[in-house]
Amino acid sequence: MSTNISLDRILDEFAKISPAGYMAGMHIRFAGPLVQFQNYDQKWVDYYTEHAFVHRDPSIAWGFTKEGATRWSAIDLPDPFGIWGHAARFGLKFGVVVAYGPMSSRSIVGCARSDREFDDSEIARIVENVRILHELTDPPDSLTNAQKAALQQIADGNRHAAAAAALGISESALKARLNSARTRLMARTTAEAIQRAKDYKLL
């Protein structure tokens, strides 16, 4: 529970400090981030996705070549697709990008404002929160056999009653195992826990 509270606190702070939105891709590996959080306007998310900007975004390119933090305006990389201009039209006029962690598991977080540049104290706070979030979302290296069995039953399409019967336990015991698995995987729902367990090769 304390982990979830810490996670919620950090995401709430990202939202407050980034009125135009934020995107956090945590532990980026071959297929993308293991965990992602964002609250950008859905219209921008759809536009960004439709145009495949993730492969062309100068802020992400910076995040893979540097570690630390910088304002978008200080990034001296080509922007042939005019992503900065597109972002500004959606209200993302000023921003900061933070890159943290080894290249094998890099976390990149972007925060945006429409009114002014982020000041140094805000950037320092974002950097500290990215560090904490990176550690909080470090994938577990294992689940208990009980947790895996409970998740697998639900992944196979069984409802709680059938899953509990198959495992020879009560529904309350099944729910307790699912809850502990969600906590371990930092997932808010069982479906999310199942997906993360698969992503982490634990299921």
FENLINTA-V556914 format. One record per pair of residues at least 24 apart in sequence whose C-alpha atoms are under 10 Angstrom apart, sorted by sequence separation. I is the first residue (numbers start at 1). J is the second residue. D is the distance in whole Angstrom. If there is no record, write none. Layout:
BEGIN
I/J/D  I/J/D
END
This chain:
BEGIN
14/38/9  15/39/7  56/80/8  57/81/9  58/82/10  59/83/10  71/95/6  72/96/5  88/112/10  90/114/9  91/115/9  93/117/9  94/118/7  107/131/9  150/174/6  154/178/9  14/39/9  15/40/10  56/81/7  57/82/9  58/83/8  59/84/9  70/95/9  71/96/4  72/97/7  87/112/10  88/113/10  89/114/10  98/123/9  149/174/10  150/175/8  11/37/8  56/82/10  57/83/7  58/84/9  70/96/6  71/97/6  88/114/8  96/122/10  97/123/9  98/124/10  107/133/9  108/134/9  150/176/10  151/177/8  11/38/9  56/83/8  57/84/9  69/96/7  70/97/6  71/98/9  96/123/7  100/127/8  107/134/7  147/174/9  150/177/6  151/178/7  11/39/9  53/81/8  69/97/6  70/98/7  95/123/10  98/126/8  99/127/9  106/134/9  146/174/9  149/177/9  150/178/6  151/179/10  53/82/10  54/83/10  68/97/8  69/98/4  70/99/9  97/126/9  98/127/6  101/130/10  105/134/9  147/176/9  148/177/9  149/178/9  150/179/10  51/81/10  53/83/7  67/97/10  68/98/6  69/99/6  96/126/9  97/127/9  98/128/10  100/130/7  101/131/8  107/137/10  147/177/5  148/178/9  151/181/8  67/98/7  68/99/5  69/100/9  96/127/10  99/130/8  100/131/7  146/177/7  147/178/6  150/181/9  151/182/9  51/83/10  66/98/9  67/99/5  68/100/6  98/130/7  99/131/9  146/178/9  147/179/9  66/99/7  67/100/6  68/101/9  98/131/10  101/134/8  105/138/9  144/177/9  147/180/7  148/181/8  63/97/7  65/99/9  66/100/9  67/101/8  100/134/8  101/135/9  146/180/10  147/181/6  48/83/9  62/97/8  63/98/7  64/99/7  67/102/9  146/181/9  147/182/9  155/190/9  28/64/10  59/95/9  62/98/9  63/99/5  64/100/9  67/103/9  144/180/10  154/190/8  155/191/8  59/96/8  60/97/8  62/99/8  63/100/8  66/103/10  143/180/10  144/181/8  147/184/9  154/191/8  48/86/9  59/97/6  60/98/9  64/102/10  65/103/9  72/110/9  143/181/7  155/193/10  47/86/9  48/87/9  59/98/9  60/99/9  64/103/7  67/106/9  69/108/10  71/110/10  72/111/10  151/190/8  155/194/7  47/87/10  59/99/10  63/103/10  67/107/10  68/108/10  69/109/9  70/110/10  71/111/9  72/112/9  144/184/10  151/191/9  154/194/8  155/195/9  67/108/9  69/110/10  71/112/10  143/184/8  44/86/9  64/106/8  142/184/9  143/185/9  151/193/8  152/194/8  44/87/8  47/90/10  63/106/8  64/107/9  142/185/10  151/194/6  63/107/8  64/108/8  73/117/9  140/184/7  150/194/10  151/195/10  44/89/9  45/90/10  63/108/6  72/117/9  139/184/9  140/185/7  152/197/10  44/90/6  62/108/10  63/109/9  71/117/8  72/118/10  139/185/7  140/186/10  148/194/9  151/197/9  43/90/8  44/91/9  63/110/10  71/118/8  137/184/10  138/185/9  139/186/9  44/92/9  60/108/7  70/118/10  71/119/9  137/185/8  138/186/10  155/203/10  41/90/8  59/108/9  60/109/9  71/120/10  137/186/7  148/197/9  40/90/10  41/91/9  59/109/9  60/110/9  136/186/8  41/92/10  59/110/8  152/203/7  40/92/9  71/123/9  151/203/8  70/123/8  69/123/7  143/197/9  148/202/8  149/203/9  69/124/9  142/197/9  148/203/6  147/203/10  69/126/9  139/196/9  140/197/9  69/127/7  139/197/9  142/200/9  144/202/10  68/127/8  141/200/8  142/201/9  143/202/7  139/199/10  140/200/8  141/201/9  142/202/6  143/203/9  139/200/7  141/202/8  142/203/10  140/202/9  20/90/9  21/91/9  22/92/10  20/91/7  21/92/8  34/105/9  36/107/10  38/109/9  40/111/9  19/91/10  20/92/6  33/105/9  35/107/9  36/108/10  37/109/9  38/110/9  39/111/10  40/112/9  19/92/9  20/93/9  22/95/9  24/97/10  26/99/10  27/100/9  28/101/10  32/105/10  33/106/9  34/107/10  36/109/10  38/111/10  18/92/10  20/94/9  21/95/10  22/96/10  23/97/10  24/98/9  25/99/10  26/100/9  27/101/8  28/102/10  29/103/8  30/104/9  33/107/8  20/95/9  22/97/10  26/101/9  27/102/9  28/103/8  29/104/6  30/105/9  33/108/9  18/94/10  27/103/9  28/104/8  29/105/6  18/95/8  27/104/8  28/105/5  29/106/7  18/96/10  27/105/4  28/106/5  29/107/9  26/105/8  27/106/5  28/107/6  26/106/7  27/107/5  28/108/8  25/106/8  26/107/4  27/108/8  25/107/6  26/108/6  24/107/7  25/108/5  26/109/8  24/108/6  25/109/6  23/108/8  24/109/4  25/110/9  23/109/6  24/110/6  22/109/7  23/110/5  24/111/9  22/110/5  23/111/7  21/110/8  22/111/4  23/112/9  21/111/6  22/112/6  20/111/8  21/112/5  22/113/9  18/110/9  19/111/9  20/112/5  21/113/7  18/111/5  19/112/7  20/113/5  21/114/10  17/111/8  18/112/5  19/113/6  20/114/6  14/109/10  17/112/9  18/113/6  19/114/8  20/115/9  14/110/10  15/111/9  17/113/8  18/114/9  19/115/9  14/111/8  15/112/10  14/112/10  35/134/10  18/118/9  17/118/9  36/137/10  35/137/7  34/137/8  35/138/9  18/122/10  26/130/9  34/138/9  35/139/9  17/122/7  34/139/8  17/123/9  24/130/8  26/133/8  27/134/7  17/125/9  18/126/10  26/134/6  27/135/10  17/126/8  24/133/9  25/134/9  26/135/10  24/134/10  26/136/10  27/137/8  14/125/9  26/137/7  27/138/7  13/125/9  14/126/7  26/138/8  27/139/8  13/126/9  26/139/10  14/129/8  10/126/9  13/129/9  14/130/9  10/128/10  11/129/9  10/129/6  11/130/10  9/129/10  10/130/8  7/129/10  10/132/8  11/133/9  10/133/7  7/132/9  6/132/9  7/133/7  6/133/9  7/136/7  6/136/8  7/137/9  4/136/9  3/136/7  3/137/10  35/186/9  35/187/10  35/196/8  34/196/8  35/199/10  34/199/7  33/199/10  34/200/8  31/199/10  1/180/10  4/183/7  7/186/9  3/183/8  4/184/10  2/183/10  3/184/9  1/183/7  4/186/7  1/184/10  3/186/8  4/187/9  4/188/9  1/186/10
END
